């Protein structure tokens, strides 16, 4: 019974994708309608829980594009992002989306030094917009901008008011990416304790901790995580969908509804759409992350892949491979030659190893099988 209850609790953690909103705020990124449709379809088919699809108030063309996404009737909730301004919401209503996210400033830095307002004004705007939205849409997310720099007392006041107004979920935004996992876990537990509303964590990656902070938020009791494909987004980006989803399953052992096998092709598609290359060592999706070069590692995974991998690459649409370089060693080369049925003289092995080392230094990359076989042929 305890196990069943634990799994039911896990399944309430939503993956809320904002690739088509916050992801498109990355420098130089602008999706066309066809690209947005492809990304939205793949995410929906793979089991994403929610799609934040844009900001209608930006322009008439943005409103039209979002309306066309709504017309696809995808099996997922679509929401838009809005300031706490009635004209923003009216633009969203025209699209036909099921839900809206209403963003309010919560730190004094933003309230006083960006908007030149006070906390009373924020609460008043929030109330007007939420009451208005409840007449038009079926789902409301209240976004707390710069919540990581807000006073706890004000956050609790906002949460209490949001509950009275009937908000469906509250988004805690680490807008400047200033938090670290321990602080996330310790401080956000208190928010969970005082809030009856489900909470969402929206991380930014300015210090490279977006994924870790998102997991810490889940451990603190948050029920939703904001993500983007490949982690694209404003400045250093957001929490990466592929990292959060895989870590939820294999690090926190949570049930994940999203089809992890779709991650590799999805990330490649977004990479092409944004003209942004995926770094070779990018977790989950990088070219090298399931490639083993050291002879110790290769020997280990040949015996049992769990010696050096915590989850099978096939689970995310990948395969493990080996490459050859400075640390490949005699054993690895001999295993390759034997597998290929190549006869060689023992006295040539050292010469082959030296040539491999030289070639690796020259090319500045690990060698592939064809490179090794070419060296072997020339040496024998």
Secondary structure, DSSP 8 states (H G I E B T S, - for coil): -HHHHHHHHHTT-EEEE-TTTTGGGSTT----HHHHHHHHHHHHHHT-SEEE---GGG-HHHHHHHHHHHHT--SSEEEEEEES-HHHHHHHHTTT-SEEEEEEE-SHHHHHHTS---HHHHHHHHHHHHHHHHTT-SEEEEEEETGGGS-HHHHHHHHHHHHHHT-SEEEEEETT----HHHHHHHHHHHHHH--SEEEEEEB-TTS-HHHHHHHHHHHT--EEEEBGGG--STT-B-BHHHHHHHHHHTS-----S-GGGHHHHHHHHHHHHT----TT-TTTSTTTTEE-SHHHHHHHHH-GGGT-SS-GGGGT---EE-BSTT-HHHHHHHHHHHTT----GGGHHHHHHHHHHHHHHHTS-B-HHHHHHHHHHH-
